[in-house]
Amino acid sequence: MPRPRFHRLADEQQTRILDAALDEFAAHGYRGASLNRIISNAGVSKGSMYYYFDDKEDLYTHVIRDGLQQLLAEGGGVPLPARTDPDAFWASLESQCLHLMRRLAASPRLGAVLRDWLSGAGTPALRSAQHEAEQEAMPWLTETLATGQAIGAVRTDLPPGLIIALAMGMGKAMDTWLITSPPDDEGLENAVRALMSTMRRALQP
């Protein structure tokens, strides 16, 4: 988590630091990235960088969090799925997933960093940050589940927490596969359709 001094920087200074970090992590991964190169390319002193972030791990975590937040914001956020009938509910989830994956494909640097994160660059602190990101999505997941159950799109014979855990596990597997083995646009559409169909078969009544 950035220190308060980072947030007090001008927007262009924050952007310059995060762009330099994103370039470095995308090119070399977490383990191969050099904090000294980031500092040099961002045009700040080493002392200043440690006023903004605790270490390379802290910066890496923030780059991922910031990139994902921008990805969602530029895509209009993640609205709740259609509330009309099961087919519309699942179709809207598929559409949202495909939209986000296409936006990610258009952000190759972020895609490279996420591939690095998901392919084993994790440390206990990074895994903790991933857990925190999952918890931030919990209100949307809870409301989406309630919506799906209310219209008969999602099963009600299991505890809500277990259904969410199943959905998150399948979604994480889907995201990992799509990010680490990105297909072309036609293949992406087919993959998202197949994977959402699999999730539907598991979670519908």
N, C-alpha and C positions, 0 to 999 in steps of 0.2 A: 504494500500500500504506500503510495507516495507520501512524503512528509508534507506538512502544510506549506512549506516554502515553495514547493513545486507548483502548487495551485495558485500561489501569489505571483508567479511569473506571467508575463504577457503571453497571450495566446500563441503568437508566432514563435516565441522561445520554447514553449511547451511542445509545439508541433515539430520544431527543428530537432529537439531531443528525441521525441518518439519516432520520427521518421528515420533518424540515424540508427536507433535501436532496432526498428523493424527491418531495415535493410540488412543489418548485421546478423540478426537472428534468422532471417529468411535465407541468407546466403550460407551461414555456417552452423545453424542449429544452436541450441542452448550450450551444449558442452564445448563446441568449437568457437563460439563467439568470444570476442575480446572486448572487455569493458573499456580498455584503453583506446581501441579503434572507435568505439561509439563516442567516447569523450572527445576524441580528436575531430571526428566528422561532425559532431554537434557543435563544435566551437566553444566548449565550456572547459573549465578547469576541473581537474580530478577532485579537488576539495569541494568545488561547487556541486558536483554530481552526488557526492556523499551527503550533502545537505538536502538533496531531493529524494534519494533512494538509499535504502540500507546497503544493497549490494546488487550484483548482476541478477540474482534470482528474483529479487523484489522488482527490478525493472522489467524482467521477462514476464512476470505475472501481470504487471500493469499493462504491458504492450498487448497481451492477449485479451485482457478484460476490455481495454479501450477499443481494440479492433472489433471485438464482437459487439460492443455497444453501438459503435458507429455503423456496423453492418446492419443491425436491426433497425436503427433510427433511419438510415437512408432508405431502407426497404419499407418504411411506414410502420414499423413495429410488428408485433405478432397478434393480430386480432383473434378474438374467440371464433371458433368455427361456426358454420351455419346451424341455426337452432330449429330448422323446419322438419327434417326427416333424416333417417340414418344415411341414406345415399348422399344427401347434400352435406351432411356433417363430415363424412369420410372424404368426400371429394374436395371439400375446402381445406382439410388438413393436408391432403396430397398436394394441392395447389400451393399452399403456404410453404411446404417443405421444398418443393421444386423451385419456387421463387428464391428462397434463401440460398439454396445450393447454386443457383445460377449467379446470384450476387457474389457468392464466395468464389466461384470460378472466375469472376471478373476482378477479383482482388488476389492476384497470384502471390504477393508477399505474405498476406495474412494466411492464405492457404498453406504456404510453405511452413510458416511458424506453427500452425495447428497440426500439420502432419508431424512435425518434429515433436510436439507436445504429446500427441497421441501414440507415437511410435516408441515411447520409452524414455523420453528425456526427463521424466518426472522425478522429483525428490519429495520427501514428506511434506515440505512446505507447499510445493506446487500441487500435490494431490489435495492438500487442504484447500487451496484456492479453487481447485476444480469442484470440490464439494460445496464450497460457498456459492459458486456460480449456479450449481444445481439447485441449491436452496432458494436462490433468488427467483428461479423459475417456478417454485412451488405454488404460489397463488394462482398463476395462469393454469398450471396443470390441474389444480383442485377445481377451479371453476369450469375448465374444459370437461373434466370428468363428470361433474354435476350436470352440465349441459347435455353431454352424450347419454347419460343414464336417463335423464328426463324425457328424451325423445326416443328412447329405445335403441340407441346406437351402440351403447356400451353395456356390458353385462353387469348385473347387480348381485351375483351370487358369491362374490368374494369381497373381503374388506377393502375399502377405498385405498388404504395405504399399500396393499399388495398389488392392486390394479395399477396404481401409479408407479410402483417399483418395477412391475413387468414392462409397462410402457417406456419407462426411462431406460431400462436395460436394453430393450429392443431398439429404441431410438439411438442410444449411445453406440450400439453395434452398427447400426445403419450409418450414422454420421462418421464413425471411424473408417468404415469400408469406403464410403464415398469420398472422404477427404484424403485417405492414403492411397486410393486407387481411382483417381478421378477419370470417369469416362468422357467421351465427347458429348455434345449437347443432346444428340438423339439417344445415345446410350444412357445419359443421365436421366432423361425423361422415363425411359423404360425401366431403369433401375429403381427410381423413386416409386413408380407405379407398382412394381413387383413387391418392393419392400413394404409399402403402405398396405398392400393387399394382404401380406403376411401378418402384419400387425392387426388388421381388421379381423381376420379369421381367428386370431388368438383372443381378441378383446370384445368382440360383439357377442350378444346373447346367444 
